[in-house]
Amino acid sequence: MTGKKERMDQGGGISEAAMRSLARTLLPSLREYLASDEGRRDYAEWRKMQGG
């Protein structure tokens, strides 16, 4: 622990430290996927469905 007080997310009960750790774990895989042909197609389809 860094000495900072961990703040709890009001909605899900996940601490900020846990959320940051999860993000550090998932971000490289998400970037790789979104850079792939399949990921770009899926993202374009999602954006279309969102009206953007």
CHARMM internal coordinates of N, CA and C (Angstrom, degrees):
IC EDIT
DIST 1 N 1 CA 1.4481
DIST 1 CA 1 C 1.5174
ANGL 1 N 1 CA 1 C 108.71
DIST 1 C 2 N 1.3272
ANGL 1 CA 1 C 2 N 116.18
DIHE 1 N 1 CA 1 C 2 N 144.32
DIST 2 N 2 CA 1.4518
ANGL 1 C 2 N 2 CA 121.54
DIHE 1 CA 1 C 2 N 2 CA -174.62
DIST 2 CA 2 C 1.5148
ANGL 2 N 2 CA 2 C 113.44
DIHE 1 C 2 N 2 CA 2 C -86.12
DIST 2 C 3 N 1.3109
ANGL 2 CA 2 C 3 N 117.37
DIHE 2 N 2 CA 2 C 3 N -0.23
DIST 3 N 3 CA 1.4482
ANGL 2 C 3 N 3 CA 120.09
DIHE 2 CA 2 C 3 N 3 CA -177.62
DIST 3 CA 3 C 1.5215
ANGL 3 N 3 CA 3 C 112.09
DIHE 2 C 3 N 3 CA 3 C 94.34
DIST 3 C 4 N 1.3440
ANGL 3 CA 3 C 4 N 116.60
DIHE 3 N 3 CA 3 C 4 N -12.95
DIST 4 N 4 CA 1.4606
ANGL 3 C 4 N 4 CA 119.85
DIHE 3 CA 3 C 4 N 4 CA 176.64
DIST 4 CA 4 C 1.5231
ANGL 4 N 4 CA 4 C 108.77
DIHE 3 C 4 N 4 CA 4 C -78.33
DIST 4 C 5 N 1.3078
ANGL 4 CA 4 C 5 N 114.97
DIHE 4 N 4 CA 4 C 5 N 145.25
DIST 5 N 5 CA 1.4549
ANGL 4 C 5 N 5 CA 119.73
DIHE 4 CA 4 C 5 N 5 CA 176.72
DIST 5 CA 5 C 1.5268
ANGL 5 N 5 CA 5 C 108.84
DIHE 4 C 5 N 5 CA 5 C -71.72
DIST 5 C 6 N 1.3364
ANGL 5 CA 5 C 6 N 117.08
DIHE 5 N 5 CA 5 C 6 N 127.12
DIST 6 N 6 CA 1.4539
ANGL 5 C 6 N 6 CA 120.62
DIHE 5 CA 5 C 6 N 6 CA 178.81
DIST 6 CA 6 C 1.5167
ANGL 6 N 6 CA 6 C 109.59
DIHE 5 C 6 N 6 CA 6 C -74.05
DIST 6 C 7 N 1.2954
ANGL 6 CA 6 C 7 N 115.63
DIHE 6 N 6 CA 6 C 7 N 130.97
DIST 7 N 7 CA 1.4530
ANGL 6 C 7 N 7 CA 121.68
DIHE 6 CA 6 C 7 N 7 CA 179.14
DIST 7 CA 7 C 1.5264
ANGL 7 N 7 CA 7 C 108.26
DIHE 6 C 7 N 7 CA 7 C -99.86
DIST 7 C 8 N 1.3046
ANGL 7 CA 7 C 8 N 116.89
DIHE 7 N 7 CA 7 C 8 N 136.18
DIST 8 N 8 CA 1.4539
ANGL 7 C 8 N 8 CA 121.14
DIHE 7 CA 7 C 8 N 8 CA 179.43
DIST 8 CA 8 C 1.5233
ANGL 8 N 8 CA 8 C 109.57
DIHE 7 C 8 N 8 CA 8 C -92.31
DIST 8 C 9 N 1.3211
ANGL 8 CA 8 C 9 N 116.32
DIHE 8 N 8 CA 8 C 9 N 137.18
DIST 9 N 9 CA 1.4491
ANGL 8 C 9 N 9 CA 123.27
DIHE 8 CA 8 C 9 N 9 CA 174.55
DIST 9 CA 9 C 1.5286
ANGL 9 N 9 CA 9 C 107.14
DIHE 8 C 9 N 9 CA 9 C -68.39
DIST 9 C 10 N 1.2943
ANGL 9 CA 9 C 10 N 117.37
DIHE 9 N 9 CA 9 C 10 N 130.35
DIST 10 N 10 CA 1.4604
ANGL 9 C 10 N 10 CA 120.85
DIHE 9 CA 9 C 10 N 10 CA -177.11
DIST 10 CA 10 C 1.5207
ANGL 10 N 10 CA 10 C 112.49
DIHE 9 C 10 N 10 CA 10 C -66.16
DIST 10 C 11 N 1.3269
ANGL 10 CA 10 C 11 N 117.59
DIHE 10 N 10 CA 10 C 11 N -31.40
DIST 11 N 11 CA 1.4524
ANGL 10 C 11 N 11 CA 120.35
DIHE 10 CA 10 C 11 N 11 CA -175.00
DIST 11 CA 11 C 1.5139
ANGL 11 N 11 CA 11 C 113.95
DIHE 10 C 11 N 11 CA 11 C -83.28
DIST 11 C 12 N 1.3148
ANGL 11 CA 11 C 12 N 118.22
DIHE 11 N 11 CA 11 C 12 N -48.12
DIST 12 N 12 CA 1.4468
ANGL 11 C 12 N 12 CA 119.34
DIHE 11 CA 11 C 12 N 12 CA -171.15
DIST 12 CA 12 C 1.5066
ANGL 12 N 12 CA 12 C 115.41
DIHE 11 C 12 N 12 CA 12 C -110.42
DIST 12 C 13 N 1.2981
ANGL 12 CA 12 C 13 N 118.76
DIHE 12 N 12 CA 12 C 13 N -7.52
DIST 13 N 13 CA 1.4440
ANGL 12 C 13 N 13 CA 121.04
DIHE 12 CA 12 C 13 N 13 CA 179.64
DIST 13 CA 13 C 1.5172
ANGL 13 N 13 CA 13 C 113.59
DIHE 12 C 13 N 13 CA 13 C 74.23
DIST 13 C 14 N 1.3270
ANGL 13 CA 13 C 14 N 117.54
DIHE 13 N 13 CA 13 C 14 N 21.42
DIST 14 N 14 CA 1.4665
ANGL 13 C 14 N 14 CA 121.45
DIHE 13 CA 13 C 14 N 14 CA 179.51
DIST 14 CA 14 C 1.5236
ANGL 14 N 14 CA 14 C 107.66
DIHE 13 C 14 N 14 CA 14 C -101.46
DIST 14 C 15 N 1.3101
ANGL 14 CA 14 C 15 N 116.32
DIHE 14 N 14 CA 14 C 15 N 128.92
DIST 15 N 15 CA 1.4589
ANGL 14 C 15 N 15 CA 119.32
DIHE 14 CA 14 C 15 N 15 CA -178.86
DIST 15 CA 15 C 1.5279
ANGL 15 N 15 CA 15 C 110.48
DIHE 14 C 15 N 15 CA 15 C -69.08
DIST 15 C 16 N 1.3064
ANGL 15 CA 15 C 16 N 116.01
DIHE 15 N 15 CA 15 C 16 N 156.72
DIST 16 N 16 CA 1.4581
ANGL 15 C 16 N 16 CA 121.55
DIHE 15 CA 15 C 16 N 16 CA 178.82
DIST 16 CA 16 C 1.5274
ANGL 16 N 16 CA 16 C 110.08
DIHE 15 C 16 N 16 CA 16 C -59.92
DIST 16 C 17 N 1.3177
ANGL 16 CA 16 C 17 N 117.34
DIHE 16 N 16 CA 16 C 17 N -39.18
DIST 17 N 17 CA 1.4645
ANGL 16 C 17 N 17 CA 121.19
DIHE 16 CA 16 C 17 N 17 CA 179.90
DIST 17 CA 17 C 1.5295
ANGL 17 N 17 CA 17 C 110.89
DIHE 16 C 17 N 17 CA 17 C -63.74
DIST 17 C 18 N 1.3373
ANGL 17 CA 17 C 18 N 116.86
DIHE 17 N 17 CA 17 C 18 N -41.56
DIST 18 N 18 CA 1.4622
ANGL 17 C 18 N 18 CA 120.42
DIHE 17 CA 17 C 18 N 18 CA 178.15
DIST 18 CA 18 C 1.5210
ANGL 18 N 18 CA 18 C 110.44
DIHE 17 C 18 N 18 CA 18 C -66.30
DIST 18 C 19 N 1.3210
ANGL 18 CA 18 C 19 N 117.49
DIHE 18 N 18 CA 18 C 19 N -39.69
DIST 19 N 19 CA 1.4544
ANGL 18 C 19 N 19 CA 121.74
DIHE 18 CA 18 C 19 N 19 CA 179.36
DIST 19 CA 19 C 1.5221
ANGL 19 N 19 CA 19 C 110.49
DIHE 18 C 19 N 19 CA 19 C -64.39
DIST 19 C 20 N 1.3156
ANGL 19 CA 19 C 20 N 117.65
DIHE 19 N 19 CA 19 C 20 N -41.77
DIST 20 N 20 CA 1.4704
ANGL 19 C 20 N 20 CA 121.15
DIHE 19 CA 19 C 20 N 20 CA 178.34
DIST 20 CA 20 C 1.5289
ANGL 20 N 20 CA 20 C 110.94
DIHE 19 C 20 N 20 CA 20 C -65.45
DIST 20 C 21 N 1.3060
ANGL 20 CA 20 C 21 N 116.39
DIHE 20 N 20 CA 20 C 21 N -40.00
DIST 21 N 21 CA 1.4568
ANGL 20 C 21 N 21 CA 120.69
DIHE 20 CA 20 C 21 N 21 CA 178.52
DIST 21 CA 21 C 1.5286
ANGL 21 N 21 CA 21 C 110.51
DIHE 20 C 21 N 21 CA 21 C -63.56
DIST 21 C 22 N 1.3109
ANGL 21 CA 21 C 22 N 116.80
DIHE 21 N 21 CA 21 C 22 N -43.15
DIST 22 N 22 CA 1.4544
ANGL 21 C 22 N 22 CA 121.57
DIHE 21 CA 21 C 22 N 22 CA 177.65
DIST 22 CA 22 C 1.5261
ANGL 22 N 22 CA 22 C 110.43
DIHE 21 C 22 N 22 CA 22 C -62.26
DIST 22 C 23 N 1.3147
ANGL 22 CA 22 C 23 N 116.94
DIHE 22 N 22 CA 22 C 23 N -43.60
DIST 23 N 23 CA 1.4615
ANGL 22 C 23 N 23 CA 120.96
DIHE 22 CA 22 C 23 N 23 CA 179.28
DIST 23 CA 23 C 1.5292
ANGL 23 N 23 CA 23 C 110.94
DIHE 22 C 23 N 23 CA 23 C -61.99
DIST 23 C 24 N 1.3326
ANGL 23 CA 23 C 24 N 117.14
DIHE 23 N 23 CA 23 C 24 N -42.80
DIST 24 N 24 CA 1.4778
ANGL 23 C 24 N 24 CA 119.93
DIHE 23 CA 23 C 24 N 24 CA 179.15
DIST 24 CA 24 C 1.5235
ANGL 24 N 24 CA 24 C 110.98
DIHE 23 C 24 N 24 CA 24 C -63.23
DIST 24 C 25 N 1.3224
ANGL 24 CA 24 C 25 N 116.82
DIHE 24 N 24 CA 24 C 25 N -31.90
DIST 25 N 25 CA 1.4594
ANGL 24 C 25 N 25 CA 121.41
DIHE 24 CA 24 C 25 N 25 CA -179.66
DIST 25 CA 25 C 1.5246
ANGL 25 N 25 CA 25 C 111.11
DIHE 24 C 25 N 25 CA 25 C -75.45
DIST 25 C 26 N 1.3272
ANGL 25 CA 25 C 26 N 117.30
DIHE 25 N 25 CA 25 C 26 N -43.08
DIST 26 N 26 CA 1.4608
ANGL 25 C 26 N 26 CA 121.49
DIHE 25 CA 25 C 26 N 26 CA -173.92
DIST 26 CA 26 C 1.5244
ANGL 26 N 26 CA 26 C 114.90
DIHE 25 C 26 N 26 CA 26 C -84.75
DIST 26 C 27 N 1.3144
ANGL 26 CA 26 C 27 N 117.73
DIHE 26 N 26 CA 26 C 27 N -29.60
DIST 27 N 27 CA 1.4588
ANGL 26 C 27 N 27 CA 121.27
DIHE 26 CA 26 C 27 N 27 CA -172.91
DIST 27 CA 27 C 1.5316
ANGL 27 N 27 CA 27 C 114.19
DIHE 26 C 27 N 27 CA 27 C -55.44
DIST 27 C 28 N 1.3261
ANGL 27 CA 27 C 28 N 120.12
DIHE 27 N 27 CA 27 C 28 N -46.58
DIST 28 N 28 CA 1.4705
ANGL 27 C 28 N 28 CA 118.53
DIHE 27 CA 27 C 28 N 28 CA 179.58
DIST 28 CA 28 C 1.5323
ANGL 28 N 28 CA 28 C 112.98
DIHE 27 C 28 N 28 CA 28 C -59.84
DIST 28 C 29 N 1.3150
ANGL 28 CA 28 C 29 N 117.39
DIHE 28 N 28 CA 28 C 29 N -40.51
DIST 29 N 29 CA 1.4685
ANGL 28 C 29 N 29 CA 120.69
DIHE 28 CA 28 C 29 N 29 CA 179.17
DIST 29 CA 29 C 1.5240
ANGL 29 N 29 CA 29 C 111.03
DIHE 28 C 29 N 29 CA 29 C -67.63
DIST 29 C 30 N 1.3252
ANGL 29 CA 29 C 30 N 116.86
DIHE 29 N 29 CA 29 C 30 N -40.86
DIST 30 N 30 CA 1.4596
ANGL 29 C 30 N 30 CA 120.23
DIHE 29 CA 29 C 30 N 30 CA 178.54
DIST 30 CA 30 C 1.5273
ANGL 30 N 30 CA 30 C 110.97
DIHE 29 C 30 N 30 CA 30 C -63.54
DIST 30 C 31 N 1.3095
ANGL 30 CA 30 C 31 N 117.12
DIHE 30 N 30 CA 30 C 31 N -43.24
DIST 31 N 31 CA 1.4689
ANGL 30 C 31 N 31 CA 120.53
DIHE 30 CA 30 C 31 N 31 CA 178.54
DIST 31 CA 31 C 1.5262
ANGL 31 N 31 CA 31 C 111.07
DIHE 30 C 31 N 31 CA 31 C -61.77
DIST 31 C 32 N 1.3279
ANGL 31 CA 31 C 32 N 116.39
DIHE 31 N 31 CA 31 C 32 N -43.64
DIST 32 N 32 CA 1.4609
ANGL 31 C 32 N 32 CA 120.81
DIHE 31 CA 31 C 32 N 32 CA 179.28
DIST 32 CA 32 C 1.5262
ANGL 32 N 32 CA 32 C 110.50
DIHE 31 C 32 N 32 CA 32 C -61.45
DIST 32 C 33 N 1.3135
ANGL 32 CA 32 C 33 N 116.53
DIHE 32 N 32 CA 32 C 33 N -45.77
DIST 33 N 33 CA 1.4664
ANGL 32 C 33 N 33 CA 121.14
DIHE 32 CA 32 C 33 N 33 CA 179.97
DIST 33 CA 33 C 1.5309
ANGL 33 N 33 CA 33 C 111.02
DIHE 32 C 33 N 33 CA 33 C -62.26
DIST 33 C 34 N 1.3285
ANGL 33 CA 33 C 34 N 116.86
DIHE 33 N 33 CA 33 C 34 N -48.16
DIST 34 N 34 CA 1.4636
ANGL 33 C 34 N 34 CA 119.72
DIHE 33 CA 33 C 34 N 34 CA -177.48
DIST 34 CA 34 C 1.5237
ANGL 34 N 34 CA 34 C 112.56
DIHE 33 C 34 N 34 CA 34 C -68.10
DIST 34 C 35 N 1.3230
ANGL 34 CA 34 C 35 N 118.23
DIHE 34 N 34 CA 34 C 35 N -19.70
DIST 35 N 35 CA 1.4613
ANGL 34 C 35 N 35 CA 121.65
DIHE 34 CA 34 C 35 N 35 CA 176.65
DIST 35 CA 35 C 1.5279
ANGL 35 N 35 CA 35 C 111.57
DIHE 34 C 35 N 35 CA 35 C -84.49
DIST 35 C 36 N 1.3321
ANGL 35 CA 35 C 36 N 117.44
DIHE 35 N 35 CA 35 C 36 N -13.46
DIST 36 N 36 CA 1.4633
ANGL 35 C 36 N 36 CA 121.00
DIHE 35 CA 35 C 36 N 36 CA -179.62
DIST 36 CA 36 C 1.5314
ANGL 36 N 36 CA 36 C 110.15
DIHE 35 C 36 N 36 CA 36 C -79.70
DIST 36 C 37 N 1.3310
ANGL 36 CA 36 C 37 N 116.14
DIHE 36 N 36 CA 36 C 37 N 162.46
DIST 37 N 37 CA 1.4632
ANGL 36 C 37 N 37 CA 120.58
DIHE 36 CA 36 C 37 N 37 CA 177.66
DIST 37 CA 37 C 1.5289
ANGL 37 N 37 CA 37 C 110.88
DIHE 36 C 37 N 37 CA 37 C -58.59
DIST 37 C 38 N 1.3285
ANGL 37 CA 37 C 38 N 116.27
DIHE 37 N 37 CA 37 C 38 N -45.51
DIST 38 N 38 CA 1.4618
ANGL 37 C 38 N 38 CA 120.69
DIHE 37 CA 37 C 38 N 38 CA -179.81
DIST 38 CA 38 C 1.5276
ANGL 38 N 38 CA 38 C 110.60
DIHE 37 C 38 N 38 CA 38 C -61.61
DIST 38 C 39 N 1.3047
ANGL 38 CA 38 C 39 N 117.03
DIHE 38 N 38 CA 38 C 39 N -44.21
DIST 39 N 39 CA 1.4561
ANGL 38 C 39 N 39 CA 121.14
DIHE 38 CA 38 C 39 N 39 CA 179.99
DIST 39 CA 39 C 1.5158
ANGL 39 N 39 CA 39 C 112.38
DIHE 38 C 39 N 39 CA 39 C -63.13
DIST 39 C 40 N 1.3238
ANGL 39 CA 39 C 40 N 116.72
DIHE 39 N 39 CA 39 C 40 N -41.44
DIST 40 N 40 CA 1.4704
ANGL 39 C 40 N 40 CA 119.90
DIHE 39 CA 39 C 40 N 40 CA 178.21
DIST 40 CA 40 C 1.5264
ANGL 40 N 40 CA 40 C 110.80
DIHE 39 C 40 N 40 CA 40 C -64.49
DIST 40 C 41 N 1.3421
ANGL 40 CA 40 C 41 N 117.18
DIHE 40 N 40 CA 40 C 41 N -40.65
DIST 41 N 41 CA 1.4696
ANGL 40 C 41 N 41 CA 120.46
DIHE 40 CA 40 C 41 N 41 CA 177.78
DIST 41 CA 41 C 1.5320
ANGL 41 N 41 CA 41 C 110.48
DIHE 40 C 41 N 41 CA 41 C -63.88
DIST 41 C 42 N 1.3230
ANGL 41 CA 41 C 42 N 116.08
DIHE 41 N 41 CA 41 C 42 N -46.73
DIST 42 N 42 CA 1.4614
ANGL 41 C 42 N 42 CA 120.06
DIHE 41 CA 41 C 42 N 42 CA -179.78
DIST 42 CA 42 C 1.5201
ANGL 42 N 42 CA 42 C 111.51
DIHE 41 C 42 N 42 CA 42 C -61.39
DIST 42 C 43 N 1.3280
ANGL 42 CA 42 C 43 N 116.61
DIHE 42 N 42 CA 42 C 43 N -41.47
DIST 43 N 43 CA 1.4598
ANGL 42 C 43 N 43 CA 120.75
DIHE 42 CA 42 C 43 N 43 CA -179.68
DIST 43 CA 43 C 1.5246
ANGL 43 N 43 CA 43 C 110.41
DIHE 42 C 43 N 43 CA 43 C -66.08
DIST 43 C 44 N 1.3309
ANGL 43 CA 43 C 44 N 116.97
DIHE 43 N 43 CA 43 C 44 N -42.59
DIST 44 N 44 CA 1.4613
ANGL 43 C 44 N 44 CA 120.45
DIHE 43 CA 43 C 44 N 44 CA 178.44
DIST 44 CA 44 C 1.5269
ANGL 44 N 44 CA 44 C 110.32
DIHE 43 C 44 N 44 CA 44 C -61.79
DIST 44 C 45 N 1.3241
ANGL 44 CA 44 C 45 N 117.54
DIHE 44 N 44 CA 44 C 45 N -41.63
DIST 45 N 45 CA 1.4596
ANGL 44 C 45 N 45 CA 121.66
DIHE 44 CA 44 C 45 N 45 CA 178.06
DIST 45 CA 45 C 1.5252
ANGL 45 N 45 CA 45 C 110.67
DIHE 44 C 45 N 45 CA 45 C -64.31
DIST 45 C 46 N 1.3257
ANGL 45 CA 45 C 46 N 117.11
DIHE 45 N 45 CA 45 C 46 N -42.87
DIST 46 N 46 CA 1.4623
ANGL 45 C 46 N 46 CA 121.44
DIHE 45 CA 45 C 46 N 46 CA 178.68
DIST 46 CA 46 C 1.5283
ANGL 46 N 46 CA 46 C 110.53
DIHE 45 C 46 N 46 CA 46 C -61.19
DIST 46 C 47 N 1.3410
ANGL 46 CA 46 C 47 N 115.97
DIHE 46 N 46 CA 46 C 47 N -44.65
DIST 47 N 47 CA 1.4700
ANGL 46 C 47 N 47 CA 119.78
DIHE 46 CA 46 C 47 N 47 CA -179.81
DIST 47 CA 47 C 1.5240
ANGL 47 N 47 CA 47 C 110.48
DIHE 46 C 47 N 47 CA 47 C -62.13
DIST 47 C 48 N 1.3257
ANGL 47 CA 47 C 48 N 116.18
DIHE 47 N 47 CA 47 C 48 N -40.65
DIST 48 N 48 CA 1.4639
ANGL 47 C 48 N 48 CA 120.93
DIHE 47 CA 47 C 48 N 48 CA 179.15
DIST 48 CA 48 C 1.5347
ANGL 48 N 48 CA 48 C 109.65
DIHE 47 C 48 N 48 CA 48 C -60.73
DIST 48 C 49 N 1.3104
ANGL 48 CA 48 C 49 N 116.15
DIHE 48 N 48 CA 48 C 49 N -43.66
DIST 49 N 49 CA 1.4704
ANGL 48 C 49 N 49 CA 121.08
DIHE 48 CA 48 C 49 N 49 CA 179.73
DIST 49 CA 49 C 1.5309
ANGL 49 N 49 CA 49 C 111.67
DIHE 48 C 49 N 49 CA 49 C -66.63
DIST 49 C 50 N 1.3363
ANGL 49 CA 49 C 50 N 116.84
DIHE 49 N 49 CA 49 C 50 N -27.45
DIST 50 N 50 CA 1.4632
ANGL 49 C 50 N 50 CA 121.18
DIHE 49 CA 49 C 50 N 50 CA -179.84
DIST 50 CA 50 C 1.5269
ANGL 50 N 50 CA 50 C 112.03
DIHE 49 C 50 N 50 CA 50 C -82.87
DIST 50 C 51 N 1.3301
ANGL 50 CA 50 C 51 N 116.87
DIHE 50 N 50 CA 50 C 51 N -6.27
DIST 51 N 51 CA 1.4530
ANGL 50 C 51 N 51 CA 121.05
DIHE 50 CA 50 C 51 N 51 CA -179.42
DIST 51 CA 51 C 1.5180
ANGL 51 N 51 CA 51 C 113.17
DIHE 50 C 51 N 51 CA 51 C 86.77
DIST 51 C 52 N 1.3281
ANGL 51 CA 51 C 52 N 115.61
DIHE 51 N 51 CA 51 C 52 N 18.46
DIST 52 N 52 CA 1.4688
ANGL 51 C 52 N 52 CA 118.64
DIHE 51 CA 51 C 52 N 52 CA -177.86
DIST 52 CA 52 C 1.4328
ANGL 52 N 52 CA 52 C 110.70
DIHE 51 C 52 N 52 CA 52 C -120.73
END
COOR INIT
IC SEED 1 N 1 CA 1 C
IC BUILD
